[in-house]
């Protein structure tokens, strides 16, 4: 494996999908596909051996489904980022995959450039979701002011912090959050630092998963 490239393992039980993804990714000079497998058990074994930077994960797999594979992958190769790529776009599946530890969620049918961008994004440790999932929220957030929210710890999330959280859940980078809310990128980073501290988490993905689990945000907020 080329140490300077983003290494990718493709997990999908449809050979044509694997071939299509490989063809798209191997056009990029900074990405290397290191393997393809069609079932969950093989995915875990190969991921543990190769420790790829990114696993592109289908959800419907024979035997162990992609949600459980994602959950176990966090233990066998914790530095590997999971990018779910699936036909499923229902709330329950999206929430399950994110809570299992996936860093990205795309629906099949996205354009080639979106897959490439998503691989680079999750490899860098940032979250990414398909555009349709976040599009509705972007239309409503500028005019929506949520109430203050008290946490079990006694900490309080402010309305602005909740707005930032919902945009994070849509997969927006700090620059887009800043543009949407009329803030500077530095201010957005400050809000994220405060949010992580109040929630007791260390990353954007953990923050979104925590808030989905606790009902602070819902999939209706994201869609």
MARVEX-113878 format. One record per residue: residue number from 1; residue in three letters; x, y, z of N, C-alpha, C in turn. Coordinates in Angstrom, 1 decimal. Layout:
<nodes>
num,residu,nxx,nyy,nzz,caxx,cayy,cazz,cxx,cyy,czz
NUM,ALA,X,Y,Z,X,Y,Z,X,Y,Z
...
</nodes>
This chain:
<nodes>
num,residu,nxx,nyy,nzz,caxx,cayy,cazz,cxx,cyy,czz
1,UNK,0.8,-1.2,0.0,0.0,0.0,0.0,0.9,1.2,0.0
2,UNK,0.4,2.2,-0.7,1.1,3.5,-0.8,0.8,4.3,0.4
3,UNK,1.8,4.6,1.3,1.6,5.3,2.5,1.1,6.7,2.4
4,UNK,1.2,7.3,1.2,0.7,8.6,0.9,-0.7,8.7,0.4
5,UNK,-1.3,7.6,0.3,-2.7,7.6,-0.3,-3.7,7.2,0.8
6,UNK,-5.0,7.6,0.5,-6.1,7.2,1.3,-6.5,5.8,0.9
7,UNK,-6.4,4.8,1.8,-6.7,3.4,1.5,-8.1,3.1,1.7
8,UNK,-8.7,2.4,0.8,-10.2,2.2,0.9,-10.5,0.7,0.7
9,UNK,-11.4,0.2,1.6,-11.9,-1.2,1.4,-13.4,-1.0,1.1
10,UNK,-13.8,-1.7,0.0,-15.2,-1.7,-0.4,-15.9,-2.9,0.0
11,UNK,-17.0,-2.7,0.7,-17.8,-3.8,1.2,-19.2,-3.8,0.6
12,UNK,-19.5,-4.6,-0.4,-20.8,-4.7,-1.1,-20.9,-6.0,-1.7
13,UNK,-22.1,-6.6,-1.6,-22.3,-7.9,-2.2,-22.8,-7.9,-3.6
14,UNK,-22.7,-6.7,-4.2,-23.0,-6.6,-5.7,-21.7,-6.4,-6.4
15,UNK,-21.2,-7.3,-7.2,-19.9,-7.2,-7.9,-19.9,-5.9,-8.8
16,UNK,-21.0,-5.6,-9.4,-21.0,-4.5,-10.4,-20.8,-3.2,-9.6
17,UNK,-21.4,-3.1,-8.4,-21.2,-1.9,-7.6,-19.8,-1.8,-7.1
18,UNK,-19.2,-2.9,-6.7,-17.7,-2.8,-6.4,-16.9,-2.4,-7.5
19,UNK,-17.2,-2.9,-8.7,-16.4,-2.5,-9.9,-16.6,-1.0,-10.2
20,UNK,-17.8,-0.6,-10.1,-18.1,0.8,-10.4,-17.4,1.8,-9.4
21,UNK,-17.4,1.4,-8.1,-16.7,2.2,-7.1,-15.2,2.2,-7.3
22,UNK,-14.7,1.0,-7.6,-13.2,1.0,-7.8,-12.8,1.8,-9.0
23,UNK,-13.6,1.8,-10.1,-13.3,2.6,-11.3,-13.3,4.0,-11.0
24,UNK,-14.3,4.5,-10.2,-14.4,5.9,-9.8,-13.2,6.3,-8.9
25,UNK,-12.9,5.5,-7.9,-11.9,5.9,-6.9,-10.5,5.8,-7.5
26,UNK,-10.2,4.9,-8.3,-8.9,4.7,-8.8,-8.4,5.7,-9.9
27,UNK,-9.4,6.6,-10.2,-9.0,7.7,-11.1,-8.3,8.8,-10.3
28,UNK,-8.5,8.7,-9.0,-7.9,9.8,-8.1,-6.5,9.4,-7.6
29,UNK,-5.6,10.3,-7.8,-4.2,10.0,-7.5,-3.9,9.8,-6.0
30,UNK,-4.8,10.3,-5.1,-4.6,10.2,-3.7,-5.4,9.1,-3.0
31,UNK,-6.0,8.2,-3.8,-6.9,7.2,-3.3,-6.4,5.8,-3.8
32,UNK,-6.4,4.8,-3.0,-6.0,3.5,-3.4,-7.0,2.5,-2.8
33,UNK,-7.7,1.7,-3.7,-8.6,0.7,-3.3,-7.8,-0.6,-2.9
34,UNK,-7.8,-1.0,-1.7,-7.0,-2.1,-1.2,-7.7,-3.5,-1.2
35,UNK,-9.0,-3.4,-1.4,-9.8,-4.7,-1.4,-11.3,-4.5,-1.6
36,UNK,-11.9,-5.6,-1.9,-13.4,-5.7,-2.1,-13.9,-7.0,-1.5
37,UNK,-14.9,-6.9,-0.7,-15.5,-8.1,-0.1,-17.0,-8.0,-0.1
38,UNK,-17.7,-9.1,-0.1,-19.2,-9.1,-0.2,-20.0,-9.5,1.0
39,UNK,-19.3,-9.7,2.1,-20.1,-10.1,3.3,-19.4,-9.5,4.6
40,UNK,-20.1,-9.5,5.7,-19.7,-8.8,6.9,-18.5,-9.4,7.5
41,UNK,-18.5,-10.8,7.6,-17.4,-11.5,8.3,-16.1,-11.2,7.6
42,UNK,-16.1,-11.3,6.3,-14.9,-11.1,5.5,-14.4,-9.7,5.6
43,UNK,-15.4,-8.7,5.7,-15.1,-7.3,5.8,-14.3,-7.1,7.1
44,UNK,-14.7,-7.7,8.2,-14.1,-7.5,9.5,-12.6,-8.1,9.5
45,UNK,-12.5,-9.3,8.9,-11.2,-9.9,8.8,-10.2,-9.1,8.0
46,UNK,-10.7,-8.7,6.8,-9.8,-7.9,6.0,-9.5,-6.6,6.5
47,UNK,-10.4,-5.9,7.1,-10.2,-4.6,7.7,-9.2,-4.7,8.9
48,UNK,-9.3,-5.8,9.7,-8.3,-5.9,10.8,-6.9,-6.2,10.2
49,UNK,-6.8,-6.9,9.1,-5.5,-7.2,8.5,-4.9,-5.9,7.8
50,UNK,-5.7,-5.2,7.1,-5.2,-4.1,6.2,-5.3,-2.8,6.9
51,UNK,-6.2,-2.6,7.9,-6.4,-1.3,8.6,-6.5,-0.2,7.6
52,UNK,-7.5,-0.2,6.7,-7.7,0.8,5.7,-8.1,2.1,6.4
53,UNK,-7.9,3.2,5.7,-8.3,4.5,6.2,-9.8,4.6,6.1
54,UNK,-10.5,4.1,5.1,-11.9,4.2,4.9,-12.5,2.9,4.5
55,UNK,-13.6,2.5,5.0,-14.4,1.4,4.5,-15.7,1.9,4.0
56,UNK,-16.0,1.7,2.7,-17.3,2.0,2.1,-18.2,0.8,2.3
57,UNK,-19.2,1.0,3.1,-20.0,-0.1,3.6,-21.5,-0.1,3.1
58,UNK,-21.9,-1.2,2.5,-23.3,-1.4,2.2,-24.0,-1.8,3.5
59,UNK,-25.3,-1.6,3.6,-26.0,-2.0,4.8,-26.6,-3.4,4.6
60,UNK,-27.1,-3.7,3.5,-27.7,-5.0,3.2,-26.6,-6.0,2.8
61,UNK,-26.1,-6.8,3.7,-25.1,-7.8,3.4,-25.6,-9.2,3.9
62,UNK,-25.1,-10.2,3.3,-25.4,-11.6,3.7,-24.8,-11.8,5.1
63,UNK,-25.6,-12.5,5.9,-25.1,-12.8,7.3,-25.2,-11.6,8.2
64,UNK,-24.1,-11.0,8.5,-24.0,-9.8,9.4,-24.3,-8.6,8.6
65,UNK,-25.2,-7.8,9.0,-25.5,-6.6,8.2,-24.5,-5.5,8.5
66,UNK,-24.6,-4.4,7.6,-23.6,-3.4,7.7,-23.6,-2.6,9.0
67,UNK,-24.7,-2.5,9.7,-24.8,-1.8,10.9,-23.9,-2.5,12.0
68,UNK,-24.1,-3.9,12.1,-23.3,-4.6,13.0,-21.8,-4.7,12.6
69,UNK,-21.6,-4.8,11.3,-20.2,-4.7,10.9,-19.5,-3.4,11.3
70,UNK,-20.2,-2.3,11.1,-19.7,-1.0,11.5,-19.4,-1.0,13.0
71,UNK,-20.3,-1.5,13.8,-20.2,-1.5,15.2,-18.9,-2.3,15.6
72,UNK,-18.7,-3.5,15.0,-17.6,-4.3,15.4,-16.3,-3.8,14.8
73,UNK,-16.4,-3.1,13.7,-15.2,-2.5,13.0,-14.6,-1.5,13.9
74,UNK,-15.4,-0.8,14.7,-14.8,0.3,15.6,-13.9,-0.4,16.6
75,UNK,-14.1,-1.7,16.9,-13.3,-2.4,17.9,-12.0,-3.0,17.2
76,UNK,-12.2,-3.6,16.0,-11.0,-4.3,15.4,-10.1,-3.3,14.7
77,UNK,-10.6,-2.2,14.2,-9.8,-1.2,13.5,-10.3,0.2,13.8
78,UNK,-10.1,0.7,15.0,-10.8,1.9,15.5,-10.4,3.2,14.7
79,UNK,-9.3,3.2,14.0,-8.8,4.3,13.2,-9.4,4.3,11.8
80,UNK,-10.2,3.3,11.4,-10.8,3.2,10.1,-12.2,4.0,10.2
81,UNK,-12.4,4.8,9.2,-13.6,5.6,9.1,-14.6,4.8,8.2
82,UNK,-15.8,4.7,8.6,-16.8,4.0,7.8,-17.7,5.0,7.1
83,UNK,-17.8,4.8,5.8,-18.7,5.6,5.0,-19.8,4.6,4.4
84,UNK,-21.0,4.8,5.0,-22.2,3.9,4.5,-22.6,4.4,3.2
85,UNK,-22.8,3.5,2.2,-23.3,3.7,0.9,-24.4,2.7,0.6
86,UNK,-25.6,3.2,0.6,-26.8,2.2,0.6,-28.0,2.8,0.0
87,UNK,-28.9,1.9,-0.4,-30.2,2.4,-1.0,-31.2,2.8,0.2
88,UNK,-30.9,2.4,1.4,-31.8,2.7,2.5,-31.7,4.2,2.9
89,UNK,-32.8,4.9,3.0,-32.8,6.3,3.4,-33.9,6.5,4.5
90,UNK,-34.3,5.4,5.2,-35.3,5.6,6.3,-34.6,6.1,7.6
91,UNK,-35.3,6.8,8.4,-34.8,7.4,9.6,-34.1,6.3,10.5
92,UNK,-34.7,5.2,10.7,-34.2,4.2,11.6,-32.9,3.7,11.2
93,UNK,-32.7,3.4,9.9,-31.4,2.9,9.4,-30.3,3.9,9.5
94,UNK,-30.7,5.2,9.2,-29.7,6.3,9.3,-29.2,6.4,10.7
95,UNK,-30.1,6.5,11.6,-29.8,6.6,13.0,-28.9,5.4,13.5
96,UNK,-29.3,4.2,13.1,-28.6,3.0,13.6,-27.2,3.1,13.1
97,UNK,-27.0,3.4,11.9,-25.6,3.4,11.3,-24.7,4.5,12.0
98,UNK,-25.3,5.7,12.2,-24.5,6.7,12.8,-24.2,6.4,14.2
99,UNK,-25.2,5.8,14.9,-24.9,5.4,16.3,-23.9,4.2,16.4
100,UNK,-23.9,3.4,15.4,-22.9,2.3,15.3,-21.5,2.8,15.1
101,UNK,-21.3,4.1,14.7,-20.0,4.7,14.5,-19.6,5.1,13.1
102,UNK,-20.6,5.0,12.2,-20.2,5.5,10.8,-20.0,7.0,10.8
103,UNK,-19.0,7.4,10.0,-18.7,8.8,9.9,-19.4,9.5,8.7
104,UNK,-19.9,8.7,7.8,-20.6,9.3,6.7,-21.8,8.4,6.2
105,UNK,-22.7,9.0,5.5,-23.9,8.2,5.0,-24.3,8.8,3.7
106,UNK,-24.2,8.0,2.7,-24.6,8.4,1.3,-25.6,7.4,0.8
107,UNK,-26.6,7.9,0.0,-27.5,7.0,-0.6,-27.0,6.7,-2.0
108,UNK,-27.1,5.4,-2.5,-26.7,5.0,-3.8,-27.4,5.9,-4.9
109,UNK,-26.7,6.3,-5.9,-27.2,7.2,-6.8,-26.6,8.5,-6.8
110,UNK,-25.7,8.8,-5.8,-25.0,10.0,-5.7,-24.0,10.1,-6.9
111,UNK,-23.6,11.2,-7.3,-22.6,11.4,-8.4,-21.2,10.9,-8.0
112,UNK,-20.5,10.6,-9.0,-19.1,10.1,-8.7,-18.3,11.0,-7.8
113,UNK,-18.4,12.3,-8.2,-17.6,13.3,-7.5,-18.0,13.4,-6.0
114,UNK,-19.3,13.1,-5.7,-19.7,13.1,-4.3,-19.1,12.0,-3.5
115,UNK,-18.9,10.8,-4.1,-18.3,9.7,-3.4,-16.9,10.0,-3.1
116,UNK,-16.2,10.5,-4.1,-14.8,10.8,-3.9,-14.6,11.9,-2.8
117,UNK,-15.4,12.9,-2.9,-15.4,14.0,-1.9,-15.7,13.4,-0.5
118,UNK,-16.6,12.5,-0.4,-17.0,11.9,0.9,-15.9,11.0,1.5
119,UNK,-15.2,10.3,0.6,-14.1,9.5,1.1,-13.0,10.4,1.7
120,UNK,-12.7,11.4,1.0,-11.7,12.4,1.5,-12.1,13.0,2.8
121,UNK,-13.4,13.3,2.9,-13.9,14.0,4.1,-13.9,13.1,5.3
122,UNK,-14.3,11.8,5.2,-14.3,11.0,6.4,-12.9,10.5,6.7
123,UNK,-12.0,10.4,5.7,-10.6,10.1,6.0,-10.0,11.2,6.8
124,UNK,-10.4,12.4,6.7,-9.9,13.5,7.4,-10.6,13.6,8.8
125,UNK,-11.5,12.8,9.1,-12.2,12.8,10.4,-13.4,13.6,10.5
126,UNK,-13.9,14.1,9.3,-15.1,14.9,9.3,-16.3,14.1,8.9
127,UNK,-17.5,14.6,9.2,-18.7,13.8,9.0,-19.3,14.3,7.6
128,UNK,-20.0,13.4,6.9,-20.6,13.8,5.7,-21.9,13.0,5.5
129,UNK,-23.0,13.6,5.0,-24.2,13.0,4.8,-24.7,13.4,3.3
130,UNK,-25.5,12.5,2.7,-26.0,12.9,1.4,-26.7,14.2,1.4
131,UNK,-26.6,14.9,0.3,-27.3,16.2,0.2,-28.8,16.2,0.5
132,UNK,-29.5,15.2,0.0,-31.0,15.2,0.2,-31.4,15.2,1.7
133,UNK,-30.5,14.5,2.5,-30.8,14.4,4.0,-30.8,15.8,4.6
134,UNK,-29.8,16.6,4.2,-29.7,17.9,4.9,-30.4,19.1,4.2
135,UNK,-30.9,18.8,3.0,-31.4,20.0,2.2,-32.6,20.6,2.9
136,UNK,-33.5,19.8,3.4,-34.7,20.4,4.1,-34.3,21.3,5.2
137,UNK,-33.4,20.8,6.1,-33.0,21.6,7.2,-32.4,22.9,6.9
138,UNK,-31.6,22.9,5.8,-31.0,24.2,5.4,-32.0,25.3,5.0
139,UNK,-33.2,24.9,4.6,-34.2,25.8,4.2,-34.9,26.4,5.4
140,UNK,-34.8,25.7,6.6,-35.6,26.2,7.7,-34.7,26.7,8.9
141,UNK,-33.5,26.3,9.0,-32.6,26.7,10.1,-32.5,28.2,10.3
142,UNK,-32.3,29.0,9.2,-32.1,30.5,9.4,-33.3,31.1,10.1
143,UNK,-34.5,30.6,10.0,-35.6,31.3,10.7,-36.1,30.5,11.9
144,UNK,-35.4,29.5,12.3,-35.8,28.6,13.4,-34.9,28.9,14.6
145,UNK,-35.5,29.2,15.8,-34.7,29.5,17.0,-35.2,28.5,18.0
146,UNK,-34.4,27.4,18.3,-34.8,26.4,19.3,-34.7,27.0,20.7
147,UNK,-35.4,26.4,21.7,-35.3,26.9,23.1,-34.0,26.4,23.7
148,UNK,-33.6,26.9,24.8,-32.5,26.4,25.6,-32.8,25.0,26.0
149,UNK,-31.8,24.1,26.1,-32.0,22.7,26.5,-31.1,22.4,27.6
150,UNK,-31.7,21.9,28.7,-31.0,21.4,29.9,-30.6,20.0,29.7
151,UNK,-29.3,19.6,30.0,-28.8,18.3,29.9,-28.9,17.6,31.3
152,UNK,-28.8,16.3,31.3,-28.8,15.6,32.6,-27.7,16.0,33.5
153,UNK,-26.6,16.5,32.9,-25.4,16.9,33.7,-25.6,18.3,34.3
154,UNK,-26.7,18.9,34.0,-26.9,20.3,34.5,-26.5,21.4,33.5
155,UNK,-25.7,21.0,32.5,-25.2,21.9,31.5,-26.4,22.3,30.7
156,UNK,-26.3,23.5,30.0,-27.4,24.0,29.2,-26.9,24.3,27.8
157,UNK,-27.5,23.7,26.8,-27.2,24.1,25.4,-28.1,25.3,25.0
158,UNK,-27.4,26.3,24.5,-28.1,27.5,24.1,-28.8,27.3,22.7
159,UNK,-29.7,28.2,22.3,-30.4,28.1,21.0,-29.4,28.1,19.9
160,UNK,-28.3,28.9,20.0,-27.3,28.9,18.9,-26.5,27.6,18.8
161,UNK,-26.2,27.1,20.0,-25.5,25.8,20.0,-26.3,24.7,19.4
162,UNK,-27.6,24.7,19.6,-28.5,23.7,19.0,-28.6,23.9,17.5
163,UNK,-28.6,25.1,17.0,-28.5,25.4,15.6,-27.3,24.8,15.0
164,UNK,-26.1,25.1,15.7,-24.9,24.6,15.2,-24.9,23.0,15.1
165,UNK,-25.4,22.4,16.2,-25.5,21.0,16.3,-26.3,20.4,15.1
166,UNK,-27.4,21.0,14.8,-28.3,20.5,13.7,-27.6,20.6,12.4
167,UNK,-26.8,21.6,12.2,-26.1,21.7,10.9,-24.9,20.8,10.9
168,UNK,-24.3,20.5,12.0,-23.3,19.5,12.1,-23.9,18.1,11.7
169,UNK,-25.1,17.9,12.2,-25.8,16.6,11.9,-26.1,16.5,10.4
170,UNK,-26.1,17.6,9.7,-26.4,17.5,8.2,-25.1,17.3,7.5
171,UNK,-24.0,17.2,8.2,-22.7,17.0,7.6,-22.0,18.2,7.0
172,UNK,-22.4,19.4,7.4,-21.8,20.6,6.9,-20.5,20.9,7.5
173,UNK,-19.5,21.3,6.8,-18.2,21.7,7.3,-18.4,23.1,8.0
174,UNK,-17.4,23.4,8.8,-17.5,24.7,9.6,-17.7,25.9,8.7
175,UNK,-17.1,25.9,7.6,-17.3,27.1,6.7,-18.7,27.3,6.2
176,UNK,-19.4,26.2,5.9,-20.8,26.3,5.5,-21.7,26.6,6.7
177,UNK,-21.4,26.1,7.9,-22.2,26.4,9.0,-22.1,27.9,9.3
178,UNK,-20.8,28.4,9.2,-20.6,29.9,9.4,-21.4,30.7,8.4
179,UNK,-21.4,30.3,7.2,-22.2,31.0,6.1,-23.7,31.0,6.4
180,UNK,-24.2,29.8,6.7,-25.6,29.6,7.0,-26.1,30.5,8.2
181,UNK,-25.3,30.6,9.2,-25.7,31.3,10.4,-25.2,32.7,10.5
182,UNK,-24.4,33.1,9.5,-23.9,34.5,9.5,-22.8,34.7,10.6
183,UNK,-22.0,33.6,10.8,-20.9,33.7,11.8,-19.6,33.6,11.2
184,UNK,-18.5,33.8,11.9,-17.2,33.5,11.4,-16.8,32.0,11.7
185,UNK,-15.9,31.5,10.9,-15.5,30.1,11.2,-14.9,29.9,12.6
186,UNK,-14.2,31.0,13.0,-13.6,30.9,14.3,-14.7,30.8,15.4
187,UNK,-15.8,31.5,15.2,-16.9,31.5,16.2,-17.6,30.1,16.2
188,UNK,-17.7,29.5,15.0,-18.3,28.2,14.9,-17.4,27.2,15.7
189,UNK,-16.1,27.3,15.5,-15.2,26.4,16.2,-15.4,26.6,17.7
190,UNK,-15.6,27.8,18.1,-15.8,28.1,19.6,-17.0,27.4,20.1
191,UNK,-18.1,27.5,19.3,-19.4,26.8,19.7,-19.2,25.3,19.8
192,UNK,-18.4,24.7,18.8,-18.2,23.3,18.8,-17.4,22.9,20.0
193,UNK,-16.4,23.6,20.4,-15.6,23.3,21.6,-16.5,23.3,22.8
194,UNK,-17.4,24.3,22.9,-18.3,24.4,24.1,-19.3,23.2,24.0
195,UNK,-19.8,22.9,22.9,-20.8,21.8,22.7,-20.2,20.5,23.2
196,UNK,-19.0,20.2,22.6,-18.3,18.9,23.0,-18.1,18.8,24.5
197,UNK,-17.7,20.0,25.1,-17.4,20.0,26.5,-18.7,19.7,27.3
198,UNK,-19.8,20.3,26.9,-21.1,20.1,27.6,-21.6,18.7,27.4
199,UNK,-21.4,18.1,26.3,-21.9,16.8,26.0,-21.0,15.7,26.5
200,UNK,-19.7,16.1,26.8,-18.7,15.1,27.2,-18.3,14.2,26.1
201,UNK,-18.2,14.7,24.8,-17.7,14.0,23.7,-16.5,14.6,23.1
202,UNK,-15.9,13.9,22.1,-14.6,14.4,21.6,-14.6,14.7,20.1
203,UNK,-15.8,14.4,19.4,-15.8,14.6,18.0,-17.2,15.0,17.5
204,UNK,-17.3,15.4,16.3,-18.6,15.8,15.7,-19.5,14.5,15.6
205,UNK,-19.0,13.4,15.2,-19.8,12.2,15.1,-20.3,11.8,16.4
206,UNK,-19.5,11.8,17.5,-19.9,11.4,18.8,-21.0,12.4,19.3
207,UNK,-20.9,13.7,18.9,-21.9,14.6,19.3,-23.2,14.3,18.7
208,UNK,-23.2,14.1,17.4,-24.5,13.8,16.7,-25.1,12.5,17.2
209,UNK,-24.3,11.4,17.4,-24.8,10.1,17.9,-25.4,10.3,19.2
210,UNK,-24.7,11.1,20.1,-25.2,11.3,21.5,-26.6,12.0,21.4
211,UNK,-26.7,13.0,20.6,-27.9,13.8,20.5,-29.1,13.0,19.9
212,UNK,-28.7,12.2,18.9,-29.8,11.3,18.4,-30.3,10.3,19.4
213,UNK,-29.3,9.8,20.2,-29.7,8.8,21.2,-30.5,9.4,22.3
214,UNK,-30.2,10.6,22.7,-30.9,11.3,23.8,-32.1,12.1,23.3
215,UNK,-32.4,12.1,22.0,-33.5,12.8,21.5,-33.4,14.3,21.4
216,UNK,-32.1,14.8,21.6,-31.9,16.2,21.5,-32.1,16.7,20.1
217,UNK,-31.7,15.9,19.1,-32.1,16.1,17.7,-32.7,14.8,17.2
218,UNK,-33.4,14.9,16.1,-34.1,13.8,15.5,-33.7,13.7,14.0
219,UNK,-34.1,12.6,13.4,-33.8,12.5,12.0,-34.7,13.5,11.2
220,UNK,-35.8,13.9,11.8,-36.6,15.0,11.1,-35.9,16.3,11.0
221,UNK,-35.0,16.5,12.0,-34.2,17.7,12.0,-33.2,17.7,10.8
222,UNK,-32.7,16.5,10.5,-31.6,16.3,9.5,-32.2,16.3,8.1
223,UNK,-33.3,15.7,7.9,-33.9,15.4,6.6,-34.3,16.7,5.9
</nodes>
